[in-house]
Amino acid sequence: LHSTQLDFTMSSGMPIDPACYTTYGELQSGKKLRWITFGVDNSVIKVYATGDASKRGREAWAEFTSPASMPDNECRYGVFDLDIVMDDGVHERENTKIVFINWADDNSKIKKKMVHAASKDSFRKGLDGVAVDYQAADRDELKYGSMLEMKAAELKIPKVSLEKMLA
């Protein structure tokens, strides 16, 4: 590949396939995609998997965090378009927030984790519109409820809404 085909990051030197940002734009449009996973392949950050926008909530999250999308013993970045019903006790309104996931399985090889960590910040900076970042190192941390409980305050999810999302 020629350097004109890739976006080279400043801090890590890890090139990023332009399809990463194009695919992320499709997720932001809210029409086609619910989630995307990215990973390093032959020293290039690439799109690994995507999930259809027709799936929502726990079903979409389960697919996004499955071993097929976030494999054991591997490292991945992911973005998830999270549906939130904001309920203040009087009114309900739907909203979405994009969550960036940094998956670095505890059982991954040290070199993979180092390359992944060194590339994260520069890759993440290119993803405008992300509401929160979430780090997961084991399957328990990838659970829908774990992420929601850890990030509810940052996502500004009212307690009533959170209880409904976790039910």
Secondary structure, DSSP 8 states (H G I E B T S, - for coil): --GGGSEE-TTT--EE-THHHHHHHHHHHTSSEEEEEEEEETTEEEEEEEEETT--HHHHHHHHTSTTTS-TT-EEEEEEEEEEEEE-SS-EEEEEEEEEEEEE-TTS-HHHHHHHHHHHHHHHHT-TTEEEEEEE-STTTTSHHHHHHHHHHHHT--HHHHHHHH-
